[in-house]
Amino acid sequence: MKVTLLLTGCVNPQKISQLSLTDANERLKQYVDALYYYLDETNYNIVFVDNSNFDLSPFFLNHKENHRLELLHFDGNNYNPTLGKGYGEALIIQYAFLHSIFLKETDFVVKITGRLKILNIIKLISISAKDKNTVSVDVDLKLHYAQSQFFVIPVHFYYHYFSNMMFEINDTGGVHFEHILALTLKKWLRDKNKVNIFSKAINLSGISGSTGVTYLKPSFKTKTIKYIKSMLWHIGLSRFSAKY
């Protein structure tokens, strides 16, 4: 199965009031650092899309693996700011699927918030990108909320499910990206597809753009809770799916 990383970015978030990290220079540094990490530590093709029309290509001209890197940018910050950063994220994903060459040639897309490093990404992908009828994501057991920093989807999940619903995101109205992703997963399950909750804790390195909090290495307690949660999900999955 062919896997492509999709990193979303906004170097200069001029109108997004929900963000605590708004310094363009600091955000740029974090995006560049993350991209170097994925180029150096993985062998996947990488797509990075910035919606503040910032071109990162000068920072990678001399990287020996830049043939695996597709850098896109567009003026995508003209939407109604009350819709929030989640809506902007949806626009970035749409732009990526419309314009990326790599995404047209892949089986699975690994969506990552572009400033973050997933330190155990190879392990997570190795247990996720196997079945084209399975989405791998971190969700609550009632499927009300799905984490958006990192998830693994087969490409037809985007085309036939998420793309039909993502523009219902409205942060001011309390409908966040994570809510729409969860709602899309319910439709996915209704059609007899599968959702896999990561049994391994996601080891994030970076700073939350929304809260400014630095992500910490998962503790033993966090790893244990994560494993138990995934087991509970798989035990109850058939009962959950039967509701649809």
Helices and strands as residue ranges (DSSP letters): E 3-9, H 24-41, E 45-50, G 57-60, G 66-68, E 69-73, G 81-83, H 85-99, G 102-105, E 108-113, E 117-118, H 121-126, E 134-137, E 150-154, H 155-157, I 158-162, H 163-165, G 166-168, H 177-190, E 194-197, E 204-205, H 220-242
